Amino acid sequence: MNLQFTPISLTEQSTYLTLLTQCPQITSDYSFINLWGWQEEYGLSWAFTRDAVFIRQQYPVPCIWAPVGNWHAMDWQAYKEILAKYAPMVRVPQELKDTFVRLWPHLPVDEARGQWDYLYSIPELIELAGRKYHKKKNLLNQFIKKYDYEYVTLDARKIEQALTLQTEWFLWKNSESDSTLDKENRAIVKIMRDWDCLQHILGAGIVADGKMIAYTIAELAPNDQMIIHFEKGCPNYKGVYQAMNQLFLKHTCCEKAIVNREQDLDDPGLRKAKESYHPVGFMKKYEIDGFGL
């Protein structure tokens, strides 16, 4: 079986989302918004088969991601040649890893800790009750008391204000020309520019002093899971991140139980920040070095 890889396109967004809905476990990597924003940075393309879509990555190293579809119904024996040809396979959710190991017990599987999605209790992050959230709650209260602010929903009009903030934030943070921040900035700008074309996208901002000082870009995934893709705030407003996080969950997600705030990519500072919000669980992911079947 040969795969015909083509660029990720908006015209096939609905077809992809149908297959994603059939996935037994949906991690943040496989949301269409994530693929669309990062496709140029990772050199992503995809190939559709009768019951799945395979995603190929070119940068920084060639590999494939886990196929998207109903893993329990797929004929893995028929896909053996593809799996062996395009390995390694990265960002493999735990449930698919377990399926592979049952089929082929001797597969070389590595734990990809930096790719694990962090899961949080939405009620906990709204209430911020107890000693473990004392610092977060204190910063939130300071922000609320100090600033005259407005919470707004992102739409085609407000997204321009968010784009202005993103440009300013990037200039503040990228004083040392960090290539990672540069790639993230391009992904964010791409998503903002194509806002009206992306299904299930959600967002909000905080406006103060006549300008947007924080924004969140999120997505309601097919499994009814809320995924936070990006969250930025102006560093001149103390507590702005705690406010943006709490207000968005309160206004948009209060009827849901869990929010997915994506990976830490093995970055020590990012890991510390994510752990400070006390995750209630993880969506674990793995890497399969090869399919010598």
C-alpha positions in Angstrom: 0.0 0.0 0.0 1.4 3.4 -1.0 0.4 6.6 0.7 -0.1 9.9 -1.2 0.9 12.7 1.1 -0.5 16.2 0.4 -0.4 19.5 2.2 -2.8 19.9 5.1 -5.7 21.9 3.7 -8.8 23.6 4.9 -10.9 21.9 2.3 -10.4 18.5 4.0 -10.9 19.8 7.5 -14.3 18.3 7.9 -13.1 14.9 6.5 -10.3 14.9 9.0 -12.5 15.9 11.9 -14.8 13.0 11.1 -11.9 10.5 11.4 -10.7 12.3 14.5 -14.1 11.9 16.2 -13.7 8.1 15.7 -10.3 8.1 17.6 -10.5 6.3 20.9 -8.1 8.8 22.5 -7.6 12.3 21.3 -4.5 14.2 22.4 -3.9 17.9 21.7 -1.4 17.2 18.9 -4.1 15.9 16.6 -6.6 18.7 16.8 -6.9 20.3 13.3 -6.1 23.7 14.7 -2.8 22.4 16.0 -2.0 20.8 12.6 -3.0 23.9 10.7 -0.9 26.3 12.9 2.2 24.2 13.0 2.3 22.5 9.6 5.0 24.7 8.1 7.2 24.6 11.2 7.1 20.8 11.3 6.7 20.2 7.5 3.4 18.4 8.1 1.5 16.6 5.3 -1.2 14.0 5.4 -2.5 10.9 3.5 -6.0 9.6 3.7 -6.9 5.9 3.4 -10.3 4.2 3.6 -10.4 4.3 7.4 -7.6 6.5 8.6 -5.3 9.5 7.9 -1.5 9.3 8.3 0.4 12.5 9.2 4.0 12.8 8.1 6.5 15.2 9.7 9.7 16.5 7.9 11.3 18.7 10.6 13.4 18.5 12.7 13.6 14.8 11.7 11.4 12.8 9.3 8.9 10.6 11.0 5.1 9.9 11.2 2.6 10.6 13.8 0.0 8.1 15.0 -2.7 7.5 12.4 -6.1 9.1 13.1 -9.2 6.9 12.9 -10.9 4.1 14.8 -7.8 2.1 16.0 -9.9 -0.8 17.2 -11.4 -1.3 13.8 -8.3 -0.9 11.7 -6.6 -3.8 10.0 -3.1 -3.3 11.4 -1.7 -6.3 9.5 -2.6 -4.6 6.2 -0.7 -1.5 7.4 2.5 -3.3 8.4 4.4 -2.1 5.3 3.4 1.5 5.9 4.4 1.4 9.6 7.8 -0.1 8.8 8.5 2.3 5.9 7.7 5.6 7.7 8.9 4.9 11.3 9.8 6.2 13.8 6.2 7.0 15.0 6.0 9.8 17.5 3.2 11.3 19.6 1.6 7.9 20.0 -1.2 8.1 22.6 -1.1 5.4 25.3 -4.2 3.6 24.1 -2.7 3.1 20.6 0.7 2.1 22.1 -1.1 -0.5 24.2 -2.8 -1.8 21.1 0.5 -2.1 19.2 2.2 -3.9 22.1 -0.6 -6.4 22.3 -0.1 -7.1 18.6 3.7 -7.0 18.6 5.1 -7.4 22.1 8.7 -6.7 21.2 8.2 -3.3 19.7 10.9 -0.7 20.8 8.7 1.8 22.7 10.0 4.8 24.6 8.2 7.1 27.0 7.9 10.6 25.6 7.5 12.5 28.9 7.9 16.0 27.3 4.9 15.3 25.0 2.4 14.3 27.7 -0.7 16.5 27.8 -1.5 18.1 31.2 -5.1 17.7 32.4 -6.6 19.9 35.0 -9.9 20.1 36.9 -11.9 23.0 35.6 -13.9 23.5 38.9 -10.6 23.6 40.8 -9.1 26.2 38.5 -12.2 28.4 38.7 -12.4 28.2 42.5 -8.7 28.2 43.3 -9.6 27.1 46.8 -7.2 25.9 49.4 -3.6 26.3 50.3 -2.2 24.8 47.1 -3.8 27.6 45.1 -3.1 30.4 47.6 -0.5 32.2 45.4 -2.7 31.9 42.3 -5.8 33.2 44.1 -3.8 36.1 45.6 -2.5 37.2 42.2 -6.0 36.9 40.7 -7.5 39.0 43.5 -4.8 41.6 43.1 -5.6 41.9 39.4 -9.3 42.2 39.9 -8.9 44.9 42.6 -6.3 46.9 40.8 -7.4 47.1 37.2 -10.6 48.3 35.4 -10.9 45.5 32.8 -13.3 43.9 30.4 -13.6 40.3 29.5 -14.3 39.8 25.8 -14.9 36.9 23.4 -12.6 36.7 20.5 -14.2 37.1 17.1 -13.2 38.5 13.7 -13.1 42.0 15.1 -11.4 41.4 18.4 -8.8 39.0 16.9 -7.0 42.1 15.5 -6.5 43.4 19.0 -5.2 39.9 20.0 -2.8 40.0 17.0 -1.5 43.4 18.2 -0.9 41.9 21.6 0.8 38.9 20.2 3.2 41.1 18.1 4.1 43.1 21.2 4.5 40.0 23.4 6.8 38.4 20.8 9.0 41.6 20.8 9.1 41.6 24.6 10.0 37.9 24.9 12.2 37.4 21.8 15.1 39.7 22.7 17.6 36.9 22.3 16.1 35.7 18.9 14.8 32.4 20.3 14.0 30.1 17.3 11.3 28.3 19.3 9.5 31.5 20.1 9.8 32.5 16.4 8.1 29.3 15.3 5.4 29.6 17.9 4.7 33.2 16.8 4.3 32.2 13.2 1.9 29.4 14.2 -0.2 31.8 16.3 -0.4 34.4 13.6 -1.4 31.8 11.1 -4.3 30.6 13.3 -5.4 34.2 14.0 -5.4 35.1 10.3 -7.5 32.1 9.4 -9.8 32.4 12.5 -13.1 32.3 10.6 -12.1 29.2 8.6 -11.3 27.0 11.6 -14.0 24.8 13.1 -14.5 24.5 16.9 -12.1 27.4 17.7 -12.8 29.5 20.8 -11.0 32.4 22.4 -11.3 35.3 24.8 -9.3 38.3 25.9 -9.0 40.9 28.6 -9.1 44.5 27.7 -7.8 47.3 29.9 -6.6 50.8 29.3 -8.0 50.7 25.8 -6.1 47.7 24.6 -6.0 43.9 24.9 -3.7 42.8 27.6 -4.3 39.0 27.5 -5.8 36.4 25.2 -6.5 32.7 25.1 -7.0 30.5 22.0 -8.7 27.3 22.7 -10.7 24.5 21.0 -13.5 22.2 21.9 -12.2 18.8 20.7 -14.6 16.2 19.3 -14.5 14.2 22.6 -16.0 17.3 24.3 -12.6 18.1 25.8 -11.4 21.7 26.1 -7.9 22.3 24.8 -6.0 25.5 25.5 -3.6 26.1 22.6 -2.1 29.5 23.4 -2.3 31.9 26.3 -0.4 35.2 26.4 -0.5 38.3 28.6 1.1 41.7 29.0 3.9 41.4 31.6 3.1 45.0 32.9 -0.2 43.8 34.5 0.5 41.7 37.6 -1.8 38.6 37.8 -2.9 38.9 34.2 -2.2 35.2 33.4 -4.1 34.0 36.5 -7.0 36.3 35.5 -7.1 35.1 31.9 -7.0 31.5 32.9 -9.7 31.8 35.5 -12.0 34.1 33.6 -12.0 32.0 30.4 -12.8 28.8 32.3 -15.5 30.5 34.3 -17.2 32.1 31.3 -16.7 29.3 28.7 -16.0 26.0 30.3 -17.8 25.9 33.6 -20.1 23.0 32.5 -17.1 20.8 31.7 -14.9 18.8 34.0 -11.4 18.7 32.4 -9.2 21.2 30.5 -6.1 20.0 28.5 -3.3 22.5 28.6 -0.9 20.6 26.3 2.7 19.6 26.8 5.8 21.0 28.4 8.2 19.8 25.7 10.8 19.0 28.4 11.3 22.7 29.1 12.1 23.0 32.8 10.5 26.4 33.2 7.3 25.4 31.4 7.1 22.1 33.3 7.4 24.0 36.6 4.6 26.4 35.5 2.3 23.6 34.5 2.9 21.6 37.6 2.1 24.7 39.7 -1.5 24.4 38.6 -1.7 20.9 40.0 -2.7 18.6 37.2 -5.2 15.8 38.0 -3.8 13.6 35.2 -1.9 13.2 32.0 -2.6 12.0 28.5 0.6 10.0 28.0 2.4 9.6 24.7 5.2 7.4 23.4 7.6 7.0 20.6 8.0 3.8 18.6 11.5 3.6 17.2 10.7 1.2 14.4 8.3 -1.4 13.1 10.6 -4.2 12.0 7.7 -6.5 11.6 
